[in-house]
């Protein structure tokens, strides 16, 4: 089984191969990735992209064609991160996995409750002020009525009663460890992926719904 190590180094101590090693480990899991912008600190711009006044500094793909670009090909991934070793890591959702994205306090409470009950959380990442739960994707049905495009800034209408909860599925993406967060520190895994099957999203949603109400 392939695991992804926890990342706890600050940006100034990050190893040059840290990003590339992580994307190759994700690829071994079957998780496609593509390069993302990185936050800039101490200058006139807050993001490495060319967009003036970027509204989401360091937390978006470098290319608008990210959905077509994302790959598990080690050669292509190595090329990208050798060229841009500080590029953040973008993982598209709705392919192998979906991601529940919840506020920090709610996510930590839900994770503690799941651990106490012996429930399977699946991979869980610390995204700074958010906690990300990786679950099996539901984007496998031929019935288009079951699905929606999930915008990054708000949750689907079916879960509006759960403020703060976002469901990243088809047409969405997440920033993955060890990407540098807007705060300047790297994201990290609270529960790293280990190759085991991802949990059913509806079971994880039951736990998150209670803490996000």
N, C-alpha and C positions, 0 to 999 in steps of 0.2 A: 504494500500500500504506500501511496505517496503522500507525504505530509508537507505542509508549508510552515516554516518556523515562525515563531512569534518575533515581531520586530519591535525593539525597544530603544534603539539608538536615536539620538537627536540628528537633525539634518547635517550638522557640521561634522558629525562623526560617521556618517553613512558611508559604507564601503562602495566603491565604484561599481561593483558587480551585483550589488544588492537587488536592484530592480530586475536586471536581466535574469538572475537566478530565480527570482520569484515568478516571472512570467513563464519561464520554462517549466517550473513546477506546476503552474496552473495548466499549461498545455498538456502535461502528462496526465492531468486529471480529466482532460477533454474540455477544459474551459478556454474559450477563445479570448484574446485580449488585443488591445491596440493602444498606441501611445496617447497620453493625455497631457494637457498643459500643466505647468507647475506654478505654484504661487511665488511671487517675488516680494522681498521685504527690504525696506530701507531705501527704495528708489521712488521714481515718479510713477511707476506702474505697479499694479498688484498681481498681474498675471503675465506669463510668458507668451501668451497669444498676441496677435496683432490687433485685437479689438480694443478700441479706446473705451475706458470705463467698463471693462468686462464685469458683468453682474455676478459671475460665478467663478472667481479667480482660482485657478489651479484645480478645478473640479469638473472639467469637461474634456471631451476628446479634442485632439489637435485638428483632426480633419472632419469636415461635415459628412464625409462618406464613411464614417466610422462603422456603420452596420455592414457594409460590404468589405471594409478593410480588416475587421477583426478576424484573427486566425489562430490556429493552434500549430502552425508550421514553425518548427524551431529555427529553421534557417532565416525565415523572414523576421521572426521576433528578435533573433540575435542581431540581424542587420539594423533593425530599427533602434534597438537600445545601445548598440555600439555607436551609432550615429548621434543619438540623443540619450546619453546615459542617465540624465536626471529627469527624463520624461516620467510623468505619473502613469499609473496602470489603470486602464479603463476596461471593465468587464461588461459585455452586453448581457442583459437578462432576457428571459423568455426563450432561451435555447436549451441549456442544460439545467438551469436553475432560475428561480425567481428570488427576490430579496424583499423581506419586510424591513422597513427603515423606520425606526421609532426614536422618540426623544431619549436622551441619555438615562434619566432617572427611571423612566418606564421600562426601558430595555434591561437595565440592571436588575430591577425588581422582578421582571418576568423571568429572566435567566435564573435568578436565585430560586424562584418558585418552582421552575422546571427541574432544577437540580435536586431540590428537596423532595419532589415527587417522583424522582427517577425517570422523568420524561426526557426523550431525546430532543435536544435542541438543534442538532446539526451544526455546521460551521457558524460562528458568530464573530463579527468584527467590530472593533471600536473605531468609530469614525469621528471622534472628537466630541461633538455635542449630540451625536446620534449613535445608535447601536443597530447593526445590520445583521439580520437573521437570514441565512441562505437555506432555501427549501427547494424541494423538487418543483420543476415548472409544471404549470397546468396548461401550457401552450402546446398541447398535443392532440387537441380535439378537432374533428372536421366540422364541428358545429360552430360557425363564426359567431352565433348569438351568445355563446358562452364567454367571449373574449372582448377586451377593450384595449385601447392604446393608453398606457399609463404615463401621463406627463410627470416630469420630475418634481414639480413644485406642489403637487397636491395629489391626494388619493382618489381612487375611482369613486363614482357616486354611490356605489353599493356599500361603501364603508365610511360614508361621511359622518356617521354617528360616532366614529372613533377619531377624535381630533388628534392630529399629530402623527397618525399612522399613514405611511406611504407604501404602496405595493408596486415594486418595480418588476414589470413583466415584459411582454412584447413591446418593442419600440423604446425601451428604456435602457439604462446602464447604471453602474455604480463605480465609485472610486475604490480600488482594492489596496490592501496593505502590500508593500510598505510605502505607498504613495504619501507624499508630503501634504499634510492638511493645511488649510488657510492659516491655522494657528502657528505653522512653522514646524510642528512635530510630525513624525510619521504615524500613519494609521497602524494598527496592530491587530492580531488575532486573539480574541478571548477564548475561542474554541477553534483551533485550526482545522482545515479540511484534511481528511485522512484517507479518502478513497472509498469510504463506506457510502451506501445509498443515502441520499438526502431525505429528510423527513417530509411527510405529507404537509402541504402548506396549510390546509384547513385545521389540522391538529395544532400546529404552532400558532395559527391565528386565534384559536380559542384562548391560549395563554396570553397573547398580546392584547386581545380585546379587553380583558379584565383590567389591565394596567394602563391602557390608553384611553379609558372612558373619561 
